Amino acid sequence: MVATLPSDRSPVIGTVWLVGAGPGDPDLLTLRAARLIMGASLIVHDGLVDGAILSMARPSARLVSVAKSRSRHTMKQDDINALLVREALAGHDVVRLKGGDPFVFGRGGEEAQACRAAGVPVEIVPGISSAMGAAAAAQIPLTHRDHASIVTFVAGQCKGLSDQDWSGLAGHGRTLVIFMGLATAAQISDKLIADGLAPDVPVAVIEKATRPDMRVLRAPLAGLADLVDRERVQSPALIVIGAVAAQAADNTICATALEAMQ
């Protein structure tokens, strides 16, 4: 009988890579993000990650969707955190793929914190923020010497929206970019007008930015909710409020032009 000496080797723990997939177009991925996607054996991805990006994964890769939409989550955030930790502790490297940048309204901070608490190595791969990518695709300068020197990002879908103080975030010399604001467009418009913003301030809604079916819709602030409803705008979409919103390229869809066609 041969005695077996106990092994002093620690179990292999995988790394979780929090990767920004950018606004949608695969050409806007960073080189590091593209390499990780193409080499990954496990990709945990959000619902807003474009299919063209997911198709870059190798055929043997395991793709796990944790898609979220308003009031309907495939997986709760705590469960996503637990999934990442569980897979890494089992020795798997995990590419956690998020639309835009993982640290801009992507809950990347929560996931990184959960990994560190469990002793799991975590790396962050930044992506082009959806705000930057969408505005660029629509040819809307978020800052402009003649129009805006301050840019603010806010989430339009959050608890206690009506109680939040947005005064001063929009107005002369400022640009306000709203993520996840479609479902609350009416409350957003009412809130900003009640805070003193003029009802005719230009607004641009950028739908499916950088993708083949991208649309840029424009209206005054008072008409934001009607625009979203009438045009049946779908996620992913961003709302840009301020004078720069009137700078959209000529090939975008203007709400007033659409009304004239009806």
N, C-alpha and C positions, 0 to 999 in steps of 0.2 A: 504494500500500500504506500502510495506516494503522498506525502503531506503537501498541502497547498498553502502557500504563504499568502496572507492577506495583502491585497493591493492597496497601495497608498495613493493611487492616482485618483484625482477628483473627477467626477462625471463631467462629460463635455456639455457645455451650455452654449446654445446658439446665440446669435446676435439679432436684435430687432432693429431694422432699418426703417425709420420714418421718412418716407420719400414723398416729395411734392411732385405731383403729376402735371402741374401747370394748369392753364385755363382750358385745355382740351386738345389742341393741335399737337400731334406727336413731335412735330419739328421743333416745338418750344420746350421739350424736355431738356434738362441738363445732360451732359455726356455721362455723368456719374449715375443719374437716374436711369438712363437708357441701358447702361451696362448692367445695373442691378436687376432691372426688369427682365432683360434677356437671359440672365444667368440664374434667376431665382428658381428654387424648387417649390416654394410656397409664397403666394401673394395674397394678402388680405386687403381687399380694396373696397372703397366707398362706391356708392351707386352713381356718383357724378363723374367718375373716371371714364373717359371716352373709350368705346369699344376698340377703336383703332390702336389705342395704347395697350390695352389688354392683349390684343392680338400679337403683340411683340414678344410675349412670353413663349418659352419653348413648349412644344406639345405635351411634354411630360409634367409640366408644372401644375401644381394644385392651386386652383383659384377659389378663394373663399370670399363671397360677397357679404358685407355687413351694411348694406344699403340702408339709408335713413330717408324718410320723408316726413312731412309734418304729420304728427299724431300716428305715424305708422313706422315702427322701427323693426328691421329684421333682427337686430340684436341690440340690447341696451348697452350703454357705454361701459358699465362695470363688467359686463360679460365680454365685451371686446378686449378690455384690459386683461381679463383673466385668460382669454384665448391666446393673446400674444405671449403672456408669461408662460402658460402651459406648454405651448409649442417650443419656445426657446429652452425651457428646462428639460424638454425631451430631446434636446440636441439639434433642433432645426433652426437654421437661419430663416428669418421672416422678413419679407419686404412688405411693409405696411404702406399701401399706396393711397394717397389722398389728393383730391383735386386742389389746385392752387398751391399754396404753401402750407405745410403742416402746422405752422405756428401762427397762422392768421385765420382765426375762427375755424380751425381744423381739429381742435381738442388734442393736438399733438403734445401739448404740455402735460395733460392728464395721463396720456399713455406713456410718455417718457418717465413721469414720476412713478407710475405703477411698476414699470420695468426696473427702475433703480431700486425701489423698495424691496423687490424680490431678488435682487442680486443679478439681474439680467443685463448684459451689456446692451446699450442702445446708442445708435448713431442717427444724426439728423442730416438729411439731404434736402436743402431748401429747393423750392420750386418758384417759378414766376407766380406771384400772387394773382388770383383771378381779377382783382381790381386793376392791377397794372396791365395784365394781358388783355382784358376786355376793353379798357379805355384805349389802348394802343390799336387794337383791331378796329375800333370804331373811329379812330383818329380824333379822339377827344383828349386834349392835354389836361391832365389833372391839375397842373399848375401852369400859369401863363402870366407873363409880366403885366398884361393889361387887365387880367380878370381874377387871378387867384394866386395867393402865396401860401395858403394853408390848406391842407387836406386832412380830413377826418374819416376814419372807417368806423362804422357802427353795425351791429347786428339788429336786423328788423324783426327777427323771430326770437323772442326771449321773454322770460317771465317779467311781469311788472313793466311792460313797455310804456303804458300810459303814465306811470309814476316816474319814469326816468327824466332827467333834466337835460334836454338837448339844446337849450337856449345858447346861442352863440356859435353853434357848430356849423350853421349854414348862414349865408348872407353875403354881403359885399366883401369881395376879396377872399372868399372861402369856397371850398368844394367839399360836399358831403357825399360819401360813397356808402351805400347801404347794401349789405349782404343779406340774403334770405328775407327779403322784404315784400315778396309778392302777396302772400296771404294777409299781410297787415298793411297793404298799400293805402287803404282808406284811413286807417288810424295814423299812419305816418304823415300823410298829407294834412289831416286835421291838426295833428300835434304841432307841426312846423308852422302852419298858418296861425295857430293860436299863440305860438311863441313870437309872432311878429314878422315872419317871413312873408313876402309879397306873394299873392296867389299866382302871379304870372311869371315867377322865377322859372327859368328853363329846366326841364327834366329830360334825361335820356334813360331809357330802359334797354339794356343790352342783353339779349337772349342768346344762349348757346354760343358764347363768344369764341372766335377763332375757328369754329366748325363750319362745314359747308352750308348748313342751314341757319347760320347766324342771322339775327335781325337786330336792328337798332331802331327803336321807336321813340318819338319825341312828343312832348306835350308840355303845357304849363303845369306847375305844381298842383293847381286846383283840379286838373283833369287826370291826375296820375291814376287814381283808382278806376276811373272809367276806361282809360287806355288799357290797363292790365286786363280788365274784364272783357272788353270788346275784342281785343286781339288774342285773347286766350293765351297769354304769355305763360310759358312753362319754364321750370328750372332746368338747368342753372341759368340764373339771370341776376344782373346787378342793376341798381338804380343809382344814377349820378345826378346830383342836384347842385345847380349853380350856373353861373354865366358860361362856364366852359362847356356845359352840355349843349349849347347852341353851336359849338364848333365842330360837331360831327360831320363826317365826310358827306358829300352831296349824294352818294349812292345809298344812303340810309333811308329808312322808311319814316316819314314824318306824319304825325297824327293828323295834322290839318289837311294834308294831301289825301290821306285815307278817307277822311270825312267827306271830302269833295267828291270822291269816287263812288260813295254809297248813295 
